[in-house]
Amino acid sequence: MAAAVIGGGFFGCSLALALRARGERVTLLEREANLMVRASANNQARVHGGYHYPRSILTGLRSRLNYPRFVAEFGGPSSTDSLVLTNQLLEQERHRVGFAFWIWKENCGGWAMHDGVSCTPGDISPQPSSGCLRAGRERLLARVYPRESADARLSYHYDAGTGAFSLQVHGRAGDPPTVVFIPREVTGEVNASGAVDQLVTTNPDGSRLVTDSPTGGAFSITVTPAPLDVIPCV
Ligand SMILES: Cc1cc2nc3c(=O)[nH]c(=O)nc-3n(C[C@H](O)[C@H](O)[C@H](O)COP(=O)(O)OP(=O)(O)OC[C@H]3O[C@@H](n4cnc5c(N)ncnc54)[C@H](O)[C@@H]3O)c2cc1C
């Protein structure tokens, strides 16, 4: 199906991209010479939590309900990582799902993975990136996690503060192995206990892969606490 979207502001561009992602042919019509030059260029870049709208309870409620969805889709500033990103990662463990971390354009406001260069206080326009990972984000996102397992009910927890990891799983002899990924930054010792044969291999980038074949029964895989090898920005 072909679609036409009138207006190349935030909403028109978002709609056109969403339609395009569904495989539709889209024509975006904008009367100005460039996209994103009207209201979308002038706003104050606040992500509203809903409390800003005393005149409209409905607008406030919509803002409140859509805030988590916005953060999940577009990410958030690194200043909220200890709350928003940390809890998002805990939910990921709880529900045994992954998520895509949005690599936002550097804007000197802390939204990106990297530090910006030439940051002027108050200037949130896109800036060239230094290419240097924000240490706090690297610390949170360089996680130990199971890549595959025959046990759909396994449970695990990674502690970004200490680098410790533990996973509990059940397996029958002959089941496919449970595979755990350990990023380069996590340096603790890998151990297994219970009904399992363990193989640990190191990849060229320093990350490790744990391949544990069940021999029948419960087993666990742990990584001991150890300082994380996070390269600080200079
Ligand atoms: C000063 C200010 C501060 C704001 N601060 C915030 C904030 O902090 N947080 C927040 O969430 N929101 C804020 N907003 C609101 C937010 O910016 C708007 O809700 C949002 O940008 C609207 O996006 P839009 O795509 O609907 O409109 P626009 O960005 O205005 O895009 C509409 C586009 O349609 C084009 N167009 C119109 N008619 C035609 C036509 N006939 N043919 C072709 N093209 C046409 C226009 O040229 C324009 O480019 C602020 C708004 C302003 C003005």
The ligand as an ORCA input file, in Angstrom:
! r2SCAN-3c Opt
* xyz 0 1
  C       8.122     26.779     22.291
  C       7.688     25.346     22.364
  C       8.160     24.529     23.376
  C       7.754     23.199     23.438
  N       8.294     22.395     24.393
  C       7.971     21.072     24.423
  C       8.573     20.209     25.339
  O       9.421     20.592     26.116
  N       8.196     18.900     25.344
  C       7.272     18.421     24.457
  O       6.991     17.221     24.497
  N       6.685     19.212     23.566
  C       7.018     20.525     23.515
  N       6.447     21.341     22.597
  C       5.457     20.758     21.696
  C       6.122     19.961     20.565
  O       7.213     20.663     20.029
  C       5.068     19.718     19.499
  O       3.969     19.036     20.067
  C       5.615     18.885     18.356
  O       6.842     19.369     17.881
  C       4.588     18.901     17.261
  O       5.107     18.148     16.183
  P       4.347     18.185     14.816
  O       5.062     17.249     13.913
  O       2.872     17.929     15.047
  O       4.381     19.714     14.354
  P       5.541     20.506     13.584
  O       6.901     20.194     14.078
  O       5.135     21.935     13.610
  O       5.432     19.917     12.128
  C       4.343     20.175     11.291
  C       4.923     20.344      9.890
  O       3.871     20.379      8.945
  C       4.216     21.280      7.936
  N       2.975     21.634      7.259
  C       1.901     22.259      7.781
  N       0.951     22.368      6.831
  C       1.441     21.804      5.706
  C       0.925     21.587      4.406
  N      -0.298     22.019      4.047
  N       1.708     20.953      3.482
  C       2.973     20.522      3.818
  N       3.498     20.710      5.036
  C       2.733     21.331      5.974
  C       4.878     22.404      8.708
  O       5.695     23.199      7.866
  C       5.678     21.649      9.732
  O       7.007     21.380      9.304
  C       6.837     22.685     22.480
  C       6.345     23.521     21.477
  C       6.778     24.818     21.398
  C       6.250     25.686     20.270
*
